[in-house]
Amino acid sequence: MPTTIDLPNPAAADVHYAYKASLVGSAHRFELKDDGMSWQVGGKSGRWPYGDISAIRLSYRPVSMQSRRFRADIDRAGGGRIRILSTTWQTATLMAPQDNDYRAFIRGLHRRMAESGSRPALLGGLGPRVYAAAIILLVLVGIAIAGLLVRAIATGEFAGALFLVGFAALFGWQIGAKFNFTKTTYVQLAPTIYNYSGAGDTFNAFYSGDPDHLAGTPLVRTARNQTGIDSLLIYDMPMEFGWTMHEIPFRIFGDFAVNLDADDRAAAAGHPDKGDERYAYQIGLGIGRIKAKHDWELKGWYQHTEQYSLDPNLVDSDFFDSRINIEGFVLQAGYALSDAITLNLSYGWGDQADGGLGTGGVGDIALNPLRKYQIFQADLNVKF
């Protein structure tokens, strides 16, 4: 008599996946259940029915410490996004790939969605806006570097050509231009990209920006990193438009920066839902210009710096206490008492930009978060 043996169905079994986005904190855990995808990220958890998943974007995201790194961004209808990486942190210098487990989970997720009748948007690569900006930037940088290199070789400036090659090898490129429409009207800009790489020193520890952690009895303070330079790929565009009216010079100036790796920087800091904190910008107006005795100048500007947008070691130390996640205004007046002596009076006030995050950076005021800030500053500058 024939015997029937029921074999286990691999597709019906629950599929698990976990990875560590940083050395600190618990692993991010995911599980495919019959009724939806269960997830646990940091202190948050939930379950998304497969029919609620509206989009999945798969992309290749290599970093300096791991070239085999892939990412899945899963969006939920009505809001919410989960990011899943194919690598996990094991030590301070080792990011290990999990190719097989990652592939099995992503294939299992697609299978469960198909079985449930879900019809999400299936996307690949970077988002169109980020991709277009990156392509334009790379084209501009490539043209500029190539043009300067050709000119240096054609004019026999081999030292300059070698310098360009070496400078490009350090992952920092900048080009600049000034367009003069008349003798007193101009536009100047200097698009720049900074790519931080390397590991093993204090600055390359994972940036947090959060206040120090207090726990235990008696209380024990655990310092959070305020200077780390992990996951910083920054596009920066300073610009200025100047003109003269009634023999008085005017100028509108500004700066815009975006960290293209802010998602990873936020995840490593323990805030995977704050990857959109990637922008920094400034806009201001200047009237007058100091060149000689009795010249004067008035300036005012607004600036906004988000938590994962910039290197906290390089932000302006004159205002807002060398902090990020701060926004506010600055007013400044200057007068030349002589050709060599200038008096500047400045007043600035700012507020914490995102109340759910710290104000990262190391300043003179031992408070984090720095919720409000005001400063009046008088400077007497002497040129020798």
Secondary structure as UniProt FT lines:
FT   HELIX           10..12
FT   STRAND          15..19
FT   STRAND          28..33
FT   TURN            34..35
FT   STRAND          36..41
FT   TURN            42..43
FT   STRAND          44..48
FT   HELIX           50..52
FT   STRAND          53..60
FT   TURN            64..65
FT   STRAND          70..76
FT   TURN            77..78
FT   STRAND          81..85
FT   STRAND          87..91
FT   TURN            92..93
FT   STRAND          94..97
FT   HELIX           99..116
FT   STRAND          121..124
FT   HELIX           128..154
FT   TURN            155..156
FT   HELIX           158..169
FT   TURN            170..171
FT   STRAND          172..174
FT   STRAND          177..180
FT   STRAND          186..189
FT   STRAND          192..195
FT   HELIX           202..204
FT   STRAND          213..215
FT   TURN            216..219
FT   STRAND          220..222
FT   STRAND          233..245
FT   TURN            246..247
FT   STRAND          248..259
FT   TURN            260..261
FT   HELIX           262..268
FT   TURN            269..270
FT   HELIX           272..274
FT   TURN            275..276
FT   STRAND          279..288
FT   TURN            293..294
FT   STRAND          296..305
FT   TURN            307..309
FT   TURN            312..313
FT   HELIX           320..322
FT   STRAND          326..336
FT   STRAND          341..352
FT   TURN            355..356
FT   STRAND          372..382
//
